[in-house]
């Protein structure tokens, strides 16, 4: 196949650029910050779900404590009224006795409510402690994510910039190639997924290392300075 020395040099340069683009692209895709960010976000989702559960527990604990407090306040008011009625009985012993029993019942209920209040307050304090832990976890995870994102932006940005520069070099290099040679290169590169050009090394393909013997080697050399490996179909530069 006819190709100038400049075409052959450009082919090798184009391949070098493409391989470097592939290397840097792979490096970009495999940056560890990606996995870190994904892991942190998954943890945050779990913690956020837990936060919602704890918020519901807190709401219930507050509701329970409020109910107990309201009932006790109502009983305290009632207790004061009964006490006033006893004091106003003026010798009405039957009425005073009934009121005294009522007062004892109120006192007993208030004592029970006091125990309930202590238990409810302790439960609320426990829930608030969990809320504090969760908020600290959320803040810590947010900090981890931010650090990973910033690190990814720095390293990933540098790689993306490098890839962009390489792609510009590729366009310039490809633009100087014979269109037919470029088309053959692109086809070989797409097929091989990597190395598209090799050199004939004696009777072996410099890319796949397959032995080329007999008539096939004669035919290949007749294609000089650029041929195609009969085994891997890559372009071969024939000195």
C-alpha positions as CSV (number, residue, x, y, z in Angstrom):
1,X,0.0,0.0,0.0
2,X,1.4,3.4,-0.9
3,X,2.1,5.6,2.1
4,X,4.7,8.4,2.5
5,X,7.2,8.4,5.3
6,X,5.2,11.2,6.9
7,X,2.1,9.0,6.8
8,X,3.9,6.2,8.5
9,X,5.3,8.6,11.2
10,X,1.8,10.1,11.6
11,X,0.3,6.6,12.0
12,X,2.6,5.8,14.9
13,X,2.0,9.2,16.5
14,X,-1.8,8.7,16.1
15,X,-1.6,5.3,17.8
16,X,0.5,6.7,20.6
17,X,-2.0,9.5,21.2
18,X,-5.0,7.0,21.1
19,X,-3.3,4.7,23.6
20,X,-2.6,7.6,25.9
21,X,-6.2,8.8,25.6
22,X,-7.3,5.2,26.5
23,X,-4.9,5.1,29.4
24,X,-6.0,8.4,30.9
25,X,-9.7,7.7,30.3
26,X,-9.4,4.4,32.2
27,X,-7.5,6.3,34.9
28,X,-10.4,8.8,35.1
29,X,-13.0,6.1,35.3
30,X,-11.1,4.3,38.0
31,X,-10.4,7.2,40.3
32,X,-11.0,5.9,43.8
33,X,-13.1,9.0,44.7
34,X,-15.9,7.7,42.6
35,X,-16.3,4.7,44.8
36,X,-15.9,6.8,47.9
37,X,-18.6,9.3,46.8
38,X,-21.0,6.4,46.0
39,X,-20.3,4.7,49.3
40,X,-20.8,7.9,51.3
41,X,-24.0,8.7,49.5
42,X,-25.4,5.2,50.2
43,X,-24.5,5.7,53.9
44,X,-26.2,9.0,53.9
45,X,-29.4,7.5,52.5
46,X,-29.4,4.9,55.3
47,X,-28.7,7.6,57.9
48,X,-31.4,9.9,56.5
49,X,-33.9,7.0,56.7
50,X,-32.9,6.5,60.3
51,X,-33.3,10.2,60.9
52,X,-36.8,10.1,59.7
53,X,-37.6,7.1,62.0
54,X,-36.1,8.9,65.0
55,X,-38.0,12.1,64.1
56,X,-41.2,10.1,64.3
57,X,-40.1,8.6,67.6
58,X,-39.4,12.1,68.9
59,X,-42.8,13.4,67.8
60,X,-44.5,10.5,69.6
61,X,-42.4,11.0,72.7
62,X,-43.3,14.7,72.8
63,X,-46.9,14.0,72.2
64,X,-46.9,11.5,75.1
65,X,-45.1,13.9,77.5
66,X,-47.5,16.7,76.5
67,X,-50.5,14.5,77.2
68,X,-49.2,13.5,80.6
69,X,-48.3,17.2,81.5
70,X,-51.8,18.4,80.4
71,X,-53.5,15.7,82.4
72,X,-51.5,16.5,85.5
73,X,-52.2,20.2,85.1
74,X,-55.9,19.4,84.8
75,X,-55.8,17.2,87.9
76,X,-53.9,19.9,89.8
77,X,-56.6,22.4,89.0
78,X,-59.3,19.8,90.0
79,X,-57.3,19.0,93.2
80,X,-57.3,22.6,94.2
81,X,-61.1,22.8,93.6
82,X,-61.8,19.7,95.7
83,X,-59.5,21.0,98.5
84,X,-61.4,24.3,98.4
85,X,-64.7,22.4,98.6
86,X,-63.5,20.4,101.6
87,X,-62.5,23.6,103.4
88,X,-65.9,25.1,102.6
89,X,-67.9,22.1,103.9
90,X,-68.4,23.7,107.3
91,X,-69.2,20.5,109.2
92,X,-70.8,18.6,106.4
93,X,-68.8,15.5,107.3
94,X,-70.4,13.3,104.6
95,X,-69.6,15.7,101.9
96,X,-66.1,16.3,103.3
97,X,-65.5,12.5,103.5
98,X,-66.6,12.1,99.8
99,X,-64.4,15.0,98.8
100,X,-61.5,13.6,100.8
101,X,-61.8,10.2,99.0
102,X,-61.9,12.1,95.7
103,X,-58.8,14.0,96.7
104,X,-57.0,10.8,97.5
105,X,-57.9,9.4,94.1
106,X,-56.6,12.5,92.4
107,X,-53.3,12.3,94.4
108,X,-52.9,8.7,93.5
109,X,-53.4,9.4,89.8
110,X,-51.0,12.4,90.0
111,X,-48.4,10.1,91.6
112,X,-48.8,7.6,88.8
113,X,-48.6,10.4,86.2
114,X,-45.3,11.6,87.9
115,X,-43.8,8.2,87.2
116,X,-45.2,8.2,83.7
117,X,-43.7,11.7,83.2
118,X,-40.3,10.6,84.4
119,X,-40.4,7.6,82.0
120,X,-41.6,9.8,79.1
121,X,-39.0,12.4,79.8
122,X,-36.3,9.8,79.9
123,X,-37.5,8.3,76.6
124,X,-37.5,11.8,75.0
125,X,-34.0,12.4,76.3
126,X,-32.9,9.1,74.8
127,X,-34.5,9.9,71.4
128,X,-32.9,13.4,71.5
129,X,-29.5,11.7,72.1
130,X,-30.0,9.5,69.0
131,X,-31.0,12.6,67.1
132,X,-27.7,14.2,68.1
133,X,-25.7,11.2,67.0
134,X,-27.5,11.1,63.7
135,X,-26.9,14.8,63.1
136,X,-23.2,14.3,63.8
137,X,-23.1,11.4,61.4
138,X,-24.9,13.4,58.7
139,X,-22.4,16.3,59.1
140,X,-19.5,13.9,59.1
141,X,-20.7,12.1,55.9
142,X,-21.4,15.5,54.2
143,X,-17.8,16.5,55.0
144,X,-16.5,13.2,53.6
145,X,-18.5,13.6,50.5
146,X,-17.4,17.2,50.0
147,X,-13.7,16.2,50.4
148,X,-14.1,13.3,47.9
149,X,-15.9,15.5,45.4
150,X,-13.3,18.2,45.6
151,X,-10.5,15.7,45.3
152,X,-12.3,14.1,42.3
153,X,-12.7,17.5,40.7
154,X,-9.0,18.3,41.0
155,X,-7.7,14.9,39.7
156,X,-10.5,14.3,37.3
157,X,-10.3,17.9,36.0
158,X,-6.6,17.5,35.3
159,X,-7.2,14.2,33.5
160,X,-10.1,15.6,31.5
161,X,-7.9,18.6,30.5
162,X,-5.1,16.2,29.4
163,X,-7.5,14.1,27.4
164,X,-8.9,17.2,25.7
165,X,-5.4,18.3,24.7
166,X,-4.6,14.8,23.4
167,X,-7.8,14.9,21.4
168,X,-6.8,18.2,19.8
169,X,-3.4,16.7,18.9
170,X,-5.2,13.7,17.5
171,X,-7.4,15.9,15.2
172,X,-4.3,17.7,14.0
173,X,-2.4,14.5,13.4
174,X,-5.3,12.7,11.7
175,X,-5.8,15.8,9.5
176,X,-2.4,15.4,8.0
177,X,-2.8,11.7,7.1
178,X,-3.8,10.4,3.7
179,X,-7.6,9.8,4.0
180,X,-7.4,6.2,2.8
181,X,-4.6,5.4,5.2
182,X,-6.6,7.1,8.0
183,X,-9.7,5.1,7.2
184,X,-7.7,1.9,7.4
185,X,-6.2,2.9,10.7
186,X,-9.6,3.8,12.2
187,X,-11.0,0.4,11.0
188,X,-8.1,-1.5,12.5
189,X,-8.3,0.5,15.8
190,X,-12.0,-0.2,16.1
191,X,-11.5,-3.9,15.5
192,X,-8.5,-4.3,17.8
193,X,-9.7,-2.0,20.6
194,X,-6.2,-0.7,21.1
195,X,-3.0,-1.3,19.1
196,X,-3.8,-0.8,15.4
197,X,-0.4,-0.5,13.9
198,X,2.7,-2.7,14.3
199,X,6.0,-3.3,12.5
200,X,6.9,-6.4,10.5
201,X,9.6,-8.0,12.6
202,X,11.3,-10.5,10.4
203,X,8.5,-13.0,9.6
204,X,6.3,-11.9,12.6
205,X,3.7,-9.3,13.2
206,X,5.0,-6.8,15.7
207,X,1.5,-6.4,17.2
208,X,0.1,-10.0,17.6
209,X,3.5,-11.8,17.2
210,X,1.9,-14.3,14.8
211,X,4.3,-16.0,12.4
212,X,3.8,-15.1,8.7
213,X,5.4,-17.7,6.5
214,X,5.7,-18.7,2.8
215,X,3.5,-17.0,0.2
216,X,1.7,-14.8,2.8
217,X,5.0,-13.2,3.8
218,X,5.9,-12.6,0.1
219,X,2.5,-11.1,-0.5
220,X,2.8,-8.9,2.6
221,X,6.2,-7.6,1.6
222,X,4.9,-6.8,-1.8
223,X,2.5,-4.3,0.0
224,X,5.4,-2.3,1.4
225,X,5.7,0.2,2.9
226,X,2.3,-0.5,4.6
227,X,0.4,-3.8,4.7
228,X,-2.1,-5.7,6.8
229,X,-1.3,-8.7,9.1
230,X,-3.1,-11.7,7.7
231,X,-3.7,-12.9,11.3
232,X,-4.9,-9.9,13.3
233,X,-5.7,-7.6,10.4
234,X,-3.7,-4.7,12.0
235,X,-1.7,-2.4,9.8
236,X,1.9,-3.4,9.5
237,X,4.8,-1.0,8.6
238,X,7.1,-2.9,6.4
239,X,10.7,-1.6,6.4
